Amino acid sequence: MSMINFNDIEFGPHPNGRGIQGKLKVNGFTLSVVAGSFMHSTPREDLNSVDDFSSFEIAVFDSNGDWATQTFFPDNGDDVKGWVSRDEITELIGKLQNHIPNNTIAGVDFTDSLNQLENL
């Protein structure tokens, strides 16, 4: 599996009309990367190019669209993480690529089997 990195994220205008947003789907997760005046980014200005920012606000969602940021940043205490560098985002993408959920072994989901055992 090739290593995906920050440069693979495609950015466009943020849906709220202020700043930018990029999304990347990785291994069942969606990584959202935003920057602008109302985001935890550097600078906190509404600029149009990803090249104008040195840090970003990120969020991770699971395949159901539920927040999963704290799975990867348990000490963060929030569903978004601010002021994240390009290198830290690339590191997170690697973690997303290699993530194996708790109820799996080698990627096989045993959730139903575990639930059946609990009901015995």
ZIHU-V57843 format. One line per field, one symbol per residue. psi: psi as a letter, one per 20 degrees, with the letter a starting at -180 (. if undefined). Layout:
psi->???
//
This chain:
psi->pqoqahiippqaqqhjjobrqqqppoliqppppqqahjrmrormqnriphiiqiqrpqqpqaiijqpjgihimhihjriqprlprghhghgggghghjpoqhkqpkippjgggghhghi.
//
